[in-house]
Amino acid sequence: MAFERLLERAELFGMSLTNRIVMTPLQTRAGDEDGHVTPELALWHERRAHPGPGLVVVQQTFAWPAIKLARGLALWDDCFLPGMKRLADLLHASGSRAFLQLGGSGSRREGTKGIMAPSPVPGSWNMKVPREMSIEEMERFTLLYAEAGERAMRAGFDGFSLQGTAGKFLAQFLSPHSNRRSDEFGGSAENRVRFPRMVIRAIRKRTRPDFPLLFRINASDFMEGGLSLAQGIEQARLLTEDGCCALLFGGGGQERLWYGAPPYMMEDAPLLDAARRYREALPDVPLVFGGKTHDPFLAESILRDGVADFIAMMRPLLADPDYILKLTENRPEDIRACACCMNCQTWERRPRLAGRGIACTVNPEVFFPLSAQERGRETAELAKLHERDGEGNVPAERSLSVLVAGGGLAGLKTAQLLARQGHQVRLHERAASLGGQWAVAAASAGHERYRTLLPCLERAAREAGVEILLRSRVDRALVERERPDLVIAATGALPRRLDVDCPCGEENGPTRHFGMDVLRGSALAEQELSGRNIVVVGGRYIGIEAACLLAERGAKVSLVERDNLAAGTVPRIRSLLFLRLEKAGVRLYPHSSLFRICSRHVEIAHGGGLFFLDADDVVMAVGTVPCHPLQKELAGTGIRLREVGDCKGIGDALDAMLDAVELAEELRRETR
């Protein structure tokens, strides 16, 4: 078997595990508003249980009521026990062992008395200075942890996990950056680990001495003045003396979050060298290694090399609930791979996700939209509504003929879902290949993970019975010839043009380009650019990627953005984009506006004054505008038209995929 080590039975804490895969915590946002387990959350776990991971560490559960995440889980009262027990029983029935992660948010979240931390050190996310926690407050939290740990045992969990990374509550005590106390809880490694050890001992006192503990350790902060590898190893050794049975590997802390959940531009398994150091120093401590170990061949090699004993996974199981099943059937090529786009972390800026669980670009059905009547149903009834494969392919009672215009993400996903419902679907794409703007996004270096999505979508659409026609433009004549019951417009968007003063005439000034074309590999991107002056206007994804690409090819690049650079992006990605810009030598002009394009330079307005930037070329990356030509063309035909993706409203990849799911759900309800 290709994945013999990954899928073999193993022992941990004296317990037999069905495989060496550990499903790590993820804030699914699928609890109810008070923190109770819901049927939706139970179904989420049931979907990943055929077969399931050897060990499931259920998402972070709050031990006190003052601080909680939206629709997170709570265990600060006995009223939460029935739901937790049902969840533990479900996981055991699937063959998995079940742990519960206990924790708190740290100084990122407001409590009843404001934000607090081990020391008054401001956080980079808001620059607010928290107040220093008192010893009395620490003792109070220790008691709350202990009570929650006892409830976890009473609910039937096999053990518990503590969150010691990502800048959360305990992690802030472990880092010399955030813990600058001069009392017995700060200063040395032994003192910094004192509070977590208090928590461990208190939980063990309320449960039993051998109640297993998995500690999520921060290998290093990877920052000056933060936790070093040597300090992290020393603290890990102290934790094992208190009965920590295994280390769940993490890294980066709050100021370097990209190490904990590496995005698309980072290499696979970036913490592997650090893990080798831990293994050498603590050879007898079981190590659960994760952090972009999505490739099963890589995971297998890590286990075979002895660097780790178990492999931690979360995003792969979010993207494909059948990940483990496909490995057991030796079908790794069929895995729907995580794109590492980090859109699963962007729910706070997406009003459409209010009241729903976590979303995933690759698997947008992960928490399908529920009507009020459906939301109240039990797990078994929800499973019947949406078949075990989770694709929402409930057969329609009335089959429709559907024409989809556009083969980007929204068009492909809509076509796939409707075909699986039993509708007759033809997809027309005017270009010679599928993908639309996603193909542009996937073209640049470092976007290899993005490139896995389109082949997966195309394969799924064809397997569902979608007929795909390339180089086929949809117009009124074609629609009237085919006479479908429904036309789905997924015609995407076009680059937005700026109406800017050009005193020399557009044809005589610097050559103009679009950022999309640069990323596609236009002539500009392929030319010798050494010494060439290029001004990129627009500082979001496309503008930053284009600026870096051109600068890395030798051009002198200036990036102009009227707002914050990389506005709206995930912090993990934003920081890495800034690092790439700095390394490439791109000159940055945030909060600045393009004023004029002159014959040999551009003028940039900022704070009542003007910058004059030499320019041989100007690259526009100021967003897109919807492209919806079918609305006027089909007027008067009597044929029903719906829109999805950017032609409906400008968004990103996840928005496009959610449009497809929501339209498919709407039609499912109409045709049943």
N, C-alpha and C positions, 0 to 999 in steps of 0.2 A: 504494500500500500504506500502511496506517495507521501502520506501524512501520518506515518506510523507513530511517531512520538507525540504529535499534536493530539491525536485521537485515542491514544492508549489510556487505559485506566491508571489512576495514580492515587497515592495516599497523601493526605494533608491533614494535620491535626488528629491523626488516627482515624480519619474518615476516608472512605473509599469514594473517589470521584470518577465519573464515567469518562472524562477526558481532561486534558490539561488547559482548557479554555476557561478563563474567568471573565464573566460579564461584569464590567465595572459600572459604578453608579452614573446615572444620567438624570438630570432634572427633566423628567418627561412632561411636567406641568399637567399631569393627568389625575391628580388628586382633586377632591372637591374644594370649595372655597375655604373650608375649615381645616383641611388637611387629612381627610379620611380617604382610604382606598376606595376607588370607584370600579365599576365593571369595565370601564375603558382601560384602566391600568391593568386589571387582571387579564384582559384580552391581549394587551400589549405583550405581557409575559407568556401567555399561552401560545401566541403566535411564534415565539422563539423557543419552543419546547418540543421539537419533533425531528431529531433529538435536540436537547438543550445543552447549554454550557455545563461543565462539571460543577462549577460554582457560580452562583448569581449573587452579586452584592447589590442589594436593592438601594435605590437612590437615597441621597442624603435626607435624613429624617430629623426634624427639629425637636430638641429636648426641652425647649421652653417656648412660650407663646409670643414673646415680645418681638421676635425677629423671625420672619419666614419669607420664603419666596412664593410668588404667585402660583397657586394650585400645587404647592409642594406637599409633602407628607409631614405629619406631626405625631409625636408620641409622648406628649407631656401630661396625658391624662388617660385613665383606664377606658374612656369612651372610644379610644382609637383601637383598642385591642381586637374587637371582632373582625374588622377589616384586615388588620395585619395578620391575624391567624388564618383567614381565608387565603391570603396571598402566600403565606409560608406553606400552607397545605398544598396549594396549587403547584408551587415550585417543587415540592417533594414528590408529588404525584407524577411530575414530568421527568423525574430521575435526577434533578439537580439538588445540590446542597444550597442552603439559603443563608446568607448573612445580611445584616442590616447596617448601613452606614449611619452613624450618629454624628451630628455636627451643628454648626452655626455659621453665620455668614461672615463673621469678622467685621472690620470697620467699614465695609462697603455699604452696609445697610443701617438705616436709622432704627434705633430702639426707642423705648419709652423715655430714656434719658439722654437722647442724642447718640452720636457714634462714640464708641470706645474701643480701645486697643491696649496691648501691653504697655505701650509708650506713646506719647503725643507726637507721632511721626506722620506727616501728611502723606496721603496717597496720590499717586500720579494721575489717577482717574478723575479726581475732583479737587485736589490740592487742599482739601479740608483737613484740619488738625483735630484728631480725636482726643478725647480726654483719657487719662491713664486709669486703668482699672484698679480698684482697690483689692486688697487681699480678701476682704469680706465678700466682695462680688465674686471673686474667683472661687471661694468656698461655696457660695450659693450655686454657681454654675456646676461645680463638681457634684453637688447633691442632685441637681437636675439631670445631669448625665447619668448618674448612678440609677436614678429612678427609671429613666428611659431604657437603660440597659436591662434592668430587671423585667420591664414590660416586653422587651424584645425576646428574652428567654421564655417568658410566659406565653408569648404568641407562637412559640415553636421554632424560632430561628435557631440555626445551628451555631451561630457565633455572631460577632459584631465587628464592625470596621470603624476606625476613627480617621477623620480627614485631617492630614497633616501637611497638605500642600495647597497650591492655588490661592494663597493669601487668606484662607479661611481662619476660623477662630483659633484653633490650636497651632496652625502653621505660623501665625504671627508671633507666637511665643518662641518658636524654634529658630527663627531667623534673627541674626544680630542686626539686620537692617531695621526691622520693625520692633524688636525687643531691645531697648537700651536701658532697662531697669538696673538700679544699683543695689536692689535688695536680693533676697535668696532666690528670686525667680529670673534673674538676669545676670549677664557678665560672662559666665563660663558655659560650656556645653552642658555640664551637669546641671547648672541652675536653669538654663533655658528649657531643659527637658523636664524640669521638676513638675510643672503644672500638668502636662500630659500624663506623667506617671501618677499623679494624684488622681486623675480621672480614671485611669486604668484600674488602679487599686480599689477605688470606690465602686466601680462597676463590678469587679470581681467579688467584692465583699457582699454586694446585694444579689449576686447570681451564684456562681460557684467558682472555686479556684481554677478549674480547668475549662471554663467557658472560653472558647477560642477567640483570639484577637488578631485581626489583620490590620496593620497600620499602614496608611497611605503616606509614604515618606517623600519628602522633598529632597531629591539627591543633592541638589545644589541650587542656589539662587541665580548663578551665572551672572553675577554683577558685583562690582567693587563694593566692599563693605557688607555684602550679603553672606549667606551661608555658603561656605566652600565645600568641596567634595570631602576633604579631610574632616571638617566639622560635622558634616552630615553623617559620615560613617561612624564617628564617635558617638553621636546622638542615637543612631540606630542600634549600636551595641548596647547602650544604656537601656533602650526600650526593650530589647530582647531579654535583658536581665529581669524585667518585670513581667515576663511571660508573653511578650509579643511573639506570636507563632510564625508570622511570615510578614514580609515587606511587600507592599504594593507600590511599585516604582512610579515616581513622578518627578517633576522638576520645573524650575523656573520661577516659582513664587508668583506673587501678584504683579510684579513689574516686568516679568518675563513669561507671561502666560502662554506664549506660543510653544514653549517646550512641553507643556502639559498636554495640549491637544494640537499637535503640529498641523498647520494649514498646508495648502497645496504647494507652496513654493519651497517648503522645507524638505530636506532629504528624508527618506524612510528611516525610522528608528534612530532619531538624532541623539538619544540618550544611551546608545549601546556601549560606547566607551566608558561612560560613567558606571553602567551596570557591571562591566568587567572589573572595575575597581572595587565595587561593593562585594562582588563575588569572591575576589581574592582576599578581602579583609574579613568577610563573614561567610566562610564556605559552608557552614552548617545551618545557616538560616535560609529557609525557603524563600525564593525571590520570584515575584510575579511581575513580569516585565511587559510594558506596553508603551504607547506613544507612537502612532503611525506604524504599527506592525500589521497592517491590513493584508499584505500579501501572504498567503498561507505558506508559500515556499520559503519566504524569509522567516516566518514564525517557526517553521519546522527546523530551519538551519540554526536558529538561536537556541532551540532546545537541544539539538544534537551536539552543538558546541559546548553545552554545559553552562552557558552564560546565565540562564534562568531555568526555573523548574516549571513555570506556568506562563502562559501568554494572556495578557489582559486585552480585552477587546470591548468596544462599545459602538463606535461609529459604523464599523462593518456590519454589526447586527441591526443597527438602525436602518442602514441602507438596504440590507437584504436579510429578512428574517430567516431565510432558508440557507444562510451561509454555511452552517455546520452540516445540514443535510446534504448539501451539494459536495462538501468535502468527503463525507462518508460514502457517497456514491461516486467519488473520484471524478467530479465534474467542476473543477475549479474555474474552467473557462466560462461557465454559465453564471458565475457569481456577479450580481449587480454591485459593482464596486463603488465605494464611497469616493466622491470627487474631492473631498477635503476642502470644500468651498467655504465652510464655516457658517453657512446660512442657518444651520440648526441653532446658532447662537444669536440670531437677530430678531427674536420674537418681540422684543420690547418696542421696536420701531415698526411693527406690522399690525395695525389696528384690525386687519381682517382675521388675525389669529386670536383675538380676544375670546376667552372661554374655551379655547381648543388646546390640545396637547402640542408637543414639539413637532416641528415640521422639518422635512428633509427634501432637498432638491431632487435627489435621486429616487427617493421613495415618498412622494408627496401624499400618498394614501395612508401614511403611517398612523395618523389619527384622522380618519375620514370625517367629513362634516355630518353631524347628527341632528335630526329634527328633535324638537322638544319631546315628542312621544318616544323616539328611539333612545334618547339619552337615559330614560328611566328604566330601560330593559336590563335584565341580568346578563351575565357574561355569555351564557350558552345561547341566548336569543340573539345577542349581537354577533356571535360567531356564525349563526345561520344567515343573518342579514348579509354579512360579507364573508365569502367563502374562505377556507383556510389559507389560500395563497395570498390573501390580503389585497388583491388587486381590484376589488370592487366589481367583479364581473358577475353580478347577479343577472341572470337572463331576463331580457325584456319580453313582456307579453306581446308586444307589437313591434315588429322589426321595421326599421326605417332605412331608406337609401340616403346615405350621407356623403356629401362632397366636401373634402377638406382642402382649402386653398392655403398652402404654405407648409414647408417641411422643417420648420425650426422646432424647438422644444415643445411649444404649446401645440402646434399642429400634430406632431408625431404622438405626443402623449394623449391628446384628445382622440385621435384616430384609433390608437391601441385600445383605450378604455371602451369606446363605443363599439368597436368590433367584438370585444370580449363580452359585451352585453347582448350580442347577436345581431347587431345592425350591419348592413352592407355598406362598407366604407371604401371610398377611393380617395387617395391623397395625391394632389397635384403640386409639384414644386417647379417653379420657373427656372431655377438654376440647374447646373449639371450635377450637383451633390446636395445632400441634406445638411441641415444644421443651423442655417441662418446666423444670427449673431453669436450663438454659442460656439460655432465653428471658428469665429474670429477670436473669441475669448480663449479658446483652446489652442490657438496657433502658436502662441509665444512660448519661448523656453521657460521651463518651470511649471508648465500647465499640463504635464503629462497625465495627471489624474483626471483632468477635465476630459481628456480624449477618450476615456473609457465609456462615457455616457452615451454618446451618439450611436455607436455600434450596438450597444445594449438596447436602446430605444428602437432602433430600426429592426433588430432581430425580433423584439417583442411584438412590434406592430405587424410584421410579416407573419409571425406564428399565429397571431390572432386573426389573420385573414385579410389584413388591409392590402389593397392593391395600390402600389406606389408608382407614380409616373413622374419621371424627371424631365426637365426641359419642357414643361407643360404649363403654359400661362393660362390662368383662369380668367375668362371674360364672360360677357353676357351670352355670346354665341355658344360657348362651350356649356354653360349652365342650361341654356334652353335646349340644347341638344340632349343632355343627360337627364334633365328634369328630376333632380333629386328631391326628396322630401325636405331636406335640410342642407343648407350650405354653412360650413364653419369657416369663417375668415380668420386665418392665422398668418396674415401677411406682414407682420412685424413692423419695423420702424426704419426711418431713414436718418442719416446724420443731420443734426440741426445746423443751419447756417446762421452766422452772425451778420446783422446789418451794420457794418462799420464803415466809417468814413475812410476813403482811399483817394487822396488828392491826385495821385499820379495815374489813377485808373488801375483797375484790377489786373489788366493784362501786362502792365509795365512794372508792377511792384514785385515783392517776393513771391515765389511760387507757393500756391496754397494747396494744402492736402487735408484729408480727413484722417483722424487718428485710427479709425477702423481700417482704412486702407493700409496704413503703415503696419498694423498688426497682421494684416492678411499677407504681407510680404510684397508691398507695392515697390515700384522702381526706386523710390526714395530710400526705402529700407535696405535695398540691395546695392546701392551706390557706394563709392568710396567717399566717406564723409569727414575725413580728417580735416579739421580746421573750419568746417562749414558752420555758420551761425544759424541755428534753428530755434524758433520760439514756438512752444506748445501752449495753446490756450485751453485751459480746462484741467483741473487737478483732481479728478476722480480716477476710477480704475483705468479707463482707456487712456486718458491723458498721461497718467503716471507711467503706465506700461510703455506707451509710445516714447515718452521722454527718456526712460531708462534704456530702451532698445537703441535709440538713436545715439545717445551719449556713449553707450558701450561700444558703438561702432566708430567712435572717434569724433562725433560732432560736438560743438559747443552749444549746449542746450539750456534754454531758460524756460521755466515752467510758470505760467501765470494762472492764478485762480482767484476769483472774486470773493470766495468764502474760505473756510478752513480747508486745508489740503486733506484729501481722502475722506471728506465728510460722509457720514453714514456708514462707513465700513466698520467691520468688527475690530476691536482693539488689537487682537492677536495679529490680524492681517495688516492693520494700519501701521503698527510699529515696524513691521518687516518691510513694508513699502518705503517708509522713511529711511530705513537703513540702506535699502537698495539705491534710493535717490542720492544719498550722501556718498555712497561708494562710487557711483557712476559720475559724480561731480556735477550734477544738475543744479543750476542756480534757481533758487526758489523765490517766488513773489506771491505769497498768499495775500488775501484781502486787497487785491489789485484788479483793475479792469482794463481790458483792451480799449484804447481810446481811438487811435488811428493806425492805419497801415500805410507807411510812406514808401518811397522808391527803394531805399536801402535799409530802412529800420522800421521798428514799430514803436509807438508811444503808449506807455502804460500809466494809467492814472492811479495814484495812491495818496490818500491823506491830503488832497488839495494840490499835489505836485505831480510831475511827470517823470517817469523813467524813459530813457531812450535806449533801446536795445537793438544792436545790429541784427539784421535778419536777411538771410538768403532764402529761407523758407519759413512759412507759417503753417503749423499743424493745428487744425480745429478739432477739439474734443470736448464740445460743450453740450453733449447730450444728444438725444434723438427726438424725433416727432413721429407720431403714429402714421402708418401707411395703410389707409383703408379705402382703396379705389372701388371695391365691390359694392359699397353702399349705394352710390349713384348709379352704377351700371345695372344693378338688379332692381332698381326702383320700377315698380309697375309689373314685375313678372309674377307676383303672387307667391314667390318662393321664399320660405322662411330663412332668415339670415341671422347667425349669431357670431360674435367675435370672441377670440381668446388671445392672450398674449399682448404684446406691445401695441398692436393695432387697436386694442380695446383701451389700453391705458399703459403708459410707460412704467415698467418695473424691471425687476431682475429675473434671473433664471427661476428662482423659487416662485415668484409671482406668476410666471408663465405656466409652470407646472401645476400650481394651485388652481389657476383658471381652468385647466383641463379637468382636474378632479371635480371641481364644483359644477362645471357644466355637465359632466357625465352623471353626477349625482342627481342633478335636476332632471335630466332626461330619464334616469332610472325611475324616479318617482312618477314622472308623467306617463311612462309606458308600462307600468306594472299593473 
